[in-house]
């Protein structure tokens, strides 16, 4: 075992499961802070918290190697006022609570990663956006990200290093975006969405986990870090790769007008599909991180090596 204790706040979702499975083999203890209790599985334990109030869960942070905060209501919904308020509060309230607790601890987590979003950058089709020169966009999704990161960095935690990990679209075998795209392909609907020219900044789930471990061991990395593969792809290319890898020769495209209707019916927003996210992991690459899956073709082949 390499690490003593890894804590995942709000870690019962898809990405939390990916990280728990990764760290359970290299850490003595993995603790998930969750509103729902679960039985202990090996060295993975769930500790109850509500993300709003202090409690016995604070002891779980004591002496930990790393805290990863994954809290946040799913943005795959209509942006009405109720959902907007919940999306923001579900991110900023737990973050401010953790800030208060950690700032007062004598032996707090050595590293705190707040998983935020690469969608904070503007719609970009002209050039990639990195941590140094990337331009912040506008609109509700960007406002969420700004408030989220603002609540993270507003409190000093001298004993805890902080990284806001701006995550791209995670590709994986279960419960990620990928199975939904694969379902479109299976039903002959796996063509481009919109004009297909929007960039998709993605990352393989295994590289997400490896990236967090890299951050533990590279103490010069602090502040904002982009967590995306180095080779973004256009939507039309991504869908083509999924089709060809799965063995489906064609896919009907979804023009914007059809997407508007579809997203209304399923209770989501077209921005999640049509915004061009062209983001570069400059700080990770500068620090020497080597991606296991730097290009989408290899990532898709790996994911489909076990058919979903």
Secondary structure as UniProt FT lines:
FT   STRAND          3..9
FT   TURN            10..12
FT   HELIX           14..23
FT   TURN            24..26
FT   STRAND          27..34
FT   TURN            42..43
FT   STRAND          44..48
FT   TURN            56..57
FT   HELIX           58..61
FT   TURN            62..63
FT   STRAND          66..69
FT   HELIX           81..104
FT   STRAND          111..117
FT   HELIX           118..120
FT   TURN            131..133
FT   HELIX           140..153
FT   TURN            158..159
FT   STRAND          161..167
FT   STRAND          169..171
FT   HELIX           177..186
FT   TURN            187..188
FT   TURN            194..195
FT   STRAND          199..200
FT   STRAND          202..204
FT   HELIX           205..217
FT   TURN            219..220
FT   STRAND          223..227
FT   STRAND          233..234
FT   HELIX           235..246
FT   HELIX           256..266
FT   HELIX           271..274
FT   HELIX           282..286
FT   TURN            287..288
FT   HELIX           296..304
//
